[in-house]
Amino acid sequence: MISKRTKMITAAIGTFFLLIFVLGLAESITAGFAGFKGGLPFWVIALTVMAMALYDFYDETVRKSKD
């Protein structure tokens, strides 16, 4: 079984890298060929994905489990 501290550290690192990747991807699409109006749907999707990743981090590490 993984300790809570180890779980929190690895989840934080993984979530951080996911957020950096998605932000970089969204920024490069917007700055590149699509422009702001073309990249806006992707930004909406990217922000939704990032919110879900942050909620999952909170749910798995911070919130008290029912067990």
C-alpha positions as CSV (number, residue, x, y, z in Angstrom):
1,M,0.0,0.0,0.0
2,I,1.3,3.5,-0.9
3,S,1.5,6.0,2.0
4,K,-0.6,9.1,1.8
5,R,2.4,11.4,1.5
6,T,3.9,9.4,-1.4
7,K,0.5,9.4,-3.1
8,M,0.2,13.1,-2.7
9,I,3.7,13.9,-4.1
10,T,3.4,11.6,-7.1
11,A,-0.1,12.9,-7.9
12,A,1.1,16.5,-7.6
13,I,4.0,15.9,-10.0
14,G,1.8,14.0,-12.5
15,T,-1.0,16.7,-12.4
16,F,1.6,19.5,-12.8
17,F,3.1,17.9,-15.9
18,L,-0.4,17.3,-17.4
19,L,-1.4,20.9,-16.8
20,I,1.9,22.2,-18.3
21,F,1.4,19.9,-21.4
22,V,-2.2,20.9,-22.0
23,L,-1.5,24.6,-21.5
24,G,1.5,24.4,-23.9
25,L,-0.6,22.6,-26.5
26,A,-3.5,25.1,-26.2
27,E,-1.1,28.1,-26.4
28,S,0.7,26.7,-29.5
29,I,-2.5,26.0,-31.3
30,T,-3.8,29.5,-30.6
31,A,-0.5,31.2,-31.5
32,G,-0.1,29.1,-34.6
33,F,-2.3,28.5,-37.6
34,A,-5.7,28.6,-35.8
35,G,-5.5,32.1,-34.2
36,F,-7.6,33.0,-31.2
37,K,-11.0,32.4,-32.8
38,G,-10.0,29.0,-34.2
39,G,-8.3,28.0,-31.0
40,L,-11.2,29.0,-28.7
41,P,-13.0,25.6,-28.8
42,F,-9.8,23.9,-27.9
43,W,-9.2,26.3,-25.0
44,V,-12.7,25.4,-23.7
45,I,-11.9,21.7,-23.9
46,A,-8.4,22.3,-22.4
47,L,-9.8,24.2,-19.4
48,T,-12.4,21.5,-18.8
49,V,-9.8,18.8,-18.9
50,M,-7.5,20.8,-16.5
51,A,-10.4,21.3,-14.1
52,M,-11.2,17.6,-14.1
53,A,-7.5,16.8,-13.5
54,L,-7.4,19.2,-10.5
55,Y,-10.6,17.7,-9.1
56,D,-9.3,14.2,-9.5
57,F,-6.1,15.2,-7.7
58,Y,-8.2,16.7,-4.8
59,D,-10.5,13.7,-4.7
60,E,-7.6,11.1,-4.6
61,T,-5.3,12.9,-2.2
62,V,-6.9,15.5,-0.1
63,R,-10.5,14.5,0.5
64,K,-11.1,12.0,3.2
65,S,-12.1,8.6,2.0
66,K,-15.1,6.7,3.1
67,D,-13.0,3.6,4.0
